[in-house]
Amino acid sequence: MGGMSDMRLQLMAKDLDAGQRAKVFNAPAGLSRWGLMVHRWHTRKALLQLTDDELRDVGLSWEQARTEGRKPFWKA
C-alpha cells in the first residue's frame, strides 16, 4: 500500500490511543499540480477498495475512509 502516502487523514484525538498524535501524510515532493491531482485520485480510489481488515490496520473506520475517498481529487 505504498500509494496510500498521500492520504491527508487526521484522526481526532479521541480516536487515538493515549500518547499518539495525529499524523498527516503528504504526497511525494516534486509533483506538479496535475501530478498531485492524479496522485490524489489514485490513492483515494485505492482507499475505497480497502477491506474492513485493511481499514482496521490503518486505524480508519469505514465512514472515515468513505468521506476521504469520495472527496474530489482537486481538494486537499
Steps between C-alpha positions, in 0.01 A plus 500: 500500500781741421260717302305591811755758616300790356200446719471814707309331778506639850337292765345687786679470832211303650550233233867454581661306778653704779842636409451489124465810286308544174723479195456665163655320206599716207544414134849434366706817456543648154160420354343758274149620571363248249721227636368566849140481378565170321673366811200597716260340254690169504550487876141594581376235257725247676365609839145417393610150402650404838340218694378538857813324629729732302313807624538373856875456439538867404272615781206627297130435521299431188335842533835681518631313197183571304509870587862535387465268201201687357667841511568645155863465391545876482430546874771446758 
